[in-house]
Amino acid sequence: MCYFPRNCFIFYNNRNEIIGFYEVCLECGRMISIPECKVSLKGGLSGIGLKEFERFCTSAGITVQKDEP
């Protein structure tokens, strides 16, 4: 797996302290999360999950960029 993440989602509490994050590679589907979630423990997103995540990013105006093989 390449693991070249371009997107990271950071979550804050009401005191503006970081309480967690998701870092995602849209090329291989691998992700790291704090706290750990089942997806990151299994090694990453499925093909369908990866496409849904890309669709979410695009709909939110987040640039989705992938290197061409």
Buried (B, 14 or more C-beta within 10 A) or exposed (E): EEBEBBBEEEEEEEEEEEEBBBBBBBBBBBBBBBEEEEBBEEEBBEEEEBEEBBEEBEEEEEEEEEEEE
